[in-house]
């Protein structure tokens, strides 16, 4: 299967109609859309280290969640981080494809994967806001204590730390990987007593805890990284490609 056909298959599974209006994803860079997809490197981000590894190991394509081109660079030069990445990708004939908010909202995407890792039970319910009505998921847990559930989240995601705001009983848990502050109120209105996300503003967290919903933040990377296994699976199923997952996390815990 060539790159163009692979993109079309991904677009069919996760159509652009699921993306938030401000988002930019899909085919980020490509020198030859007719090239075959044989080796796919999967990562959350197309960092310089990820692209260097892909070039060294002769991958054809890098498949990520976060877009390589997001806010639209005004210049492509080695003097900027994004510019140097694009140059590196093109010089090494690396195609980069990114599926962002449509992968958050779509079936089997970021938030379904996050719910699965956390062991949320029952039929998952989609929820969201006017901009993306199916972005998040709500499921059930048997861990009723907020502190105990936060500890469970930390262990399940292998996160170095989590923060929990609120001490309300836990039963209906909403999840939104990444930056989920905008979905806290929709989660509360949808009947969730707890939301797990990557990061959320301080004031939103304390206000939400007082309003009756626990907010647990576990780190942007840790709440979204589970979807990499899904992306690798798709590359194998759609293109029959050899795949590998590499961590793009460059943070340290001290």
N, C-alpha and C positions, 0 to 999 in steps of 0.2 A: 504494500500500500504506500502511495506517495503522500507527501506532506499535505497537499491540497485536500485529498480525500480524507485524511486523518482529521484535519480541521473541520471539514464538513460533518464528519461523524460526531465529533465533540459538540459542534453547534446544534446538532439534532437532539442530542441528549440533554444539553444545557443551553437552551436558546438565549439569545441576547435579550429577549423580552423579560427574562428573569433578573437582568442586571439593574442596579440602581442607575438613575439618569446621569449621575456624575461620574460613573465608572468608565474605565478604559481597559479592556482586556481582549483576549483572542490572540491572533497572530501578532507577535511583537516585532520580530525581525526574521528575515528569511532570504537567502541568496538564490534558492532554487526550489520553488514549490513542487516541482516534479520529482525531486529527489526522494529516494525510498526511506521509509522509517524502519530502521533495523535495530538501533540501540537508543533507548530513551532514559535519560537521567531525570529523576523526580526530586524536587525540593520545594520547600515553602517559598523560597526567594531565589531569584537569579543573581546571587551575589558574585563578586569578582572571584572569590574562592571556588564557588560552585562552577562557574564558567571555565575557570582554569582546569579544574578536575575533568570536566566534560571534554575539553580539548585534549588533555593528556591521554585520556582513555578512549578517545575517538568515538564519542557519542555523536549521533546525528541530530538529536533534538533534546532540548531541556524543557520539561513540563513543570510549571509552577502554579501556585495559587496566587501569590501577589504579583501584580503586573510589573514587568521590566520598565515599561513606559506608562506612567500613571498621570502625572500632572502636565505632561507635554514640555519636554526640555526645549529651550530657545536656541541651544547650540549643541552640536555633537562634537566634542573634543576631548582629548585625554585629561583636560584640566578639571573636568567634573566627574563625579562618581558614576552617574548614569551614562554620560558620554563614553567614558572609558569601558564600561561594560558592553555597550552596544558595539563599539569598535572591536573589542575582543571577540564578541560573538560572530560578527561578520567576517573578521579576518580568519577565523577558524571554521568557517562554514557551518556554524551552529544555528539552528533554528530555535527560537524561543516562543513557546505558547503559554499563555497564562489564562486561567479561568478564575475570576475573582468573585464578585458578589452573586453572579449566577450560580456559582458552585456553593455559596453559602445557602442560597434559597432552594436549589434543586434537590430532587430526590437522590438520596445516597451521598450527598455532598458533605460539606464541612460540619453542619450541625447535626445531621444524622450520624455521622462518624463520632462526633463528640458525645452525643447521647448514648451511643453504643459502648464507648469506652467507659463511661460513667455507670453503665449498667441500668439505665433508666428503663422501666418496664411499662407494659401496656402499649396500646396503639398511640404512637407519637402524634401530637397535634401540632400543626403549623400555626404560627402567629407572626405578626409583624406590625408595620405601620403603613400609612398610606403610600409611601414610596416603595416599599417592598413587603407586601402582605404575607409572604411565606418564608421570610428570612430565618426566623427562629423555630425552635421545637420545644414542646412541653411533654414531659413524661413523668412517671411515678417512681418513688423510691421508698424503701422500707426503713431507711435511716432517718429517724425523726428529730434527732438533736442537731442543731445547726453546727456546733463545733465538731461533732463527730462526722457529719456529712462533709464539712470542709476538709477534714483530715483524709477522708475517703477520696475527695477530688484531688488532693495533693498527691496521694499515692498512685491513683489511677493514671494521672497525667505525667507522673514522674517530674512534677514541678518542684523547683527548689523551695518555693514558699507560696502560700496563698494568703489572702486577706479576706476576712469575713466581717460584714457589717450587718448587725441585727442578730437577734437570738430567738426568732419566732420558730415554732414547730415546723418541721420540713415534711412535705408530702408531695406536692406538685412542683416539679423543678423545670424551669425554663433554661434553655441553653442558647447562647449566641457567641460563637467563637470570635476572637479578635476584639475590636472596640465596640462593646455592646451597650454603651450608656444610653443611646437613644431608644433602646428596646426595653428598658426597665419598666417604664410606665405601661407600655402595651402588654408586657408580661403580667404585671399586677392586674390589669383590666381583664386579662384572659384567665385569671384565676390562679396564677402561680403564686406560691408563697416564698419561692427562692429562685434566684437567677444566677447561673454560672456564666461568666464571661472572661475575656482576657484582661481588659482594662476598662476602667470607668472613672469618671471625674469624682474627686473627693466630695464635693457638695452633693452631687447626685447620689452617691453612696449613703451619706448620712441622712439625707432627706428621705430616701427610699426606705431605709431601715425604720425610720419613724412612721412612714406611711403604711408599713406592714409587710414589706417583702425583704427577705435576706438577700444581700448582694455578695457574691463570692467571686473575687478576681484571682485568676491563676496564671496570668501572663499571656500576652498576645500569641507568642510562639507556641506555647504548650497547649492552648485550647484549639489551635488550628492545625498543628502538625499531624494529628491522626489522619487527616484527609489524604496525606501523601500515599498511604497504602491503597486508597481508593484510586488515585491517579495512576499508580503503577499497575493496578489491576486492569484499568481501562486500556492502557497502552498495550498490555498483553492480549486482551480480548479483541480489541478493535484491529490492531495492526500486527499482532503476533510478534511484537518486539521483545527483545531482551531488555530487561529493566533493572535499574538500581535506584535506591533511595539514599540521598545524602542529606545530612542535617545542615541547615543554613544558619543555625543559631550561633552567634558569636559572642553572646553575653557570658559573664562569669558571676558566680554567687560568692560573696564574701561575708 
